[in-house]
Amino acid sequence: MRKIATVFRLIVSPQATWSRIFKSSSSASLERTMYYPLVGLLAVSSFMILVYNPMSTLHMAIIGAVMEFVAFFLGYVVASFLISILLPKLQQAGKVTTDGRVRTFVIYNMSILVLIELVRNLLPTDDMPLLYIFTLYILYVIFRSVKFFSLESDKEAVFTVCAFLIIVALPYVVLMLLNKLMPSL
């Protein structure tokens, strides 16, 4: 529960929270105790479609739950990999960022995205423009983390935008591909 509170602190005060996170977090522990349970909770919240949409079936809810879990699981793995490849190209000479730090960075940013999706699943409507604005807030949270990656000053904006696009787009791309593969939805 304390780790979820850290996600909310990250939303409220990104700079100070990133400093605390990078001093004390283990990515392996975060995966097991925060991110995967949070994604599991997101999958369970997919069943709210049964409450709000009388035309939906249990079959549709199960498929939706599995698709959301897979999208955010694969999104996390691929985003961590892509950002690990991107970082050395943008960092100052001689600086190296550990894979654990990259995974921690991705976990916390994707956790914000998971919380946004969780709220979307719990609301009776899919079309909430305010939630899309919260997704854009992840861009600011990423920007506040830039100083912890020893980037060249002229590459900070590039990293911020690329990391944002990778972290936000990947789960939705996977979800879109899964929707194309599932003819019954």
Secondary structure, DSSP 8 states (H G I E B T S, - for coil): -HHHHHHHHHHH-HHHHHHHHHHH--HHHHIIIIIHHHHHHHHHHGGGHHHH-TT--HHHHHHHHHHHHHHHHHHHHHHHHHHHHHHHHHB-TT----HHHHHHHHHHHHHHHHHHHHHHHHSS-S--HHHHHHHHHHHHHHHHHGGGGTB-GGGHHHHHHHHHHHHHHHHHHHHHHHHHH-TT-
